[in-house]
Amino acid sequence: MIYKIFLVIFIFKEEPIVSDFKYEIVERIAVLSERGKGWTKEFNKVSWSERPAKYDLRDWNHEDGKIGKGATLTEEEVKNLREVLNAIEL
């Protein structure tokens, strides 16, 4: 499923600039936590603006079509993160 998001950016007092981008969750890997009002923290593989999919750790509210702050990681970065997490004592 491909979604389209519209961003409105205000620069000084000029007319707003509207930028749109698409995203597609290519693979749902894990829901790490759930908060109230439909928000979840998820680890997925996401294609942003029709580019090759990357790993993505982010807050999502699928019910309202909202996206929170997050981090996009390459496969190499995910491998490095896995090594770091395996090395620490939890």
Residue, then its C-alpha position, 0 to 999 in steps of 0.5 A: m500500500i502506498y501512502k502520500i503525505f503532504l508537507v507545508i513548509f513556511i519560509f519567512k512570510e512568503e507563500p507556503i511551499v507544499s512538498d509531497f512524498k510517498y512512502e510504502i511499508v515494504e515489510r513489517i518486521a516488528v511492533l516494539s511498543e504501543r502507546g495510547k491513541g493508536w500510536t506504535k513504535e515499529f521496526n519496518k522496511v520502508s521505501w520513501s519517495e519511491r527509492p529503494a527500501k531501508y530499515d526504519l525505526r519510527d512512531w506510527n499512527h496508522e489509524d490517523g495516517k500520521i508519522g512520528k519522528g524516527a530513524t532510517l538505517t541502511e542494511e550495514e547500519v542495522k548490522n552494526l547496531r545488532e553487533v552493538l546490542n549483542a555486546i551490551e548487557l541488558 
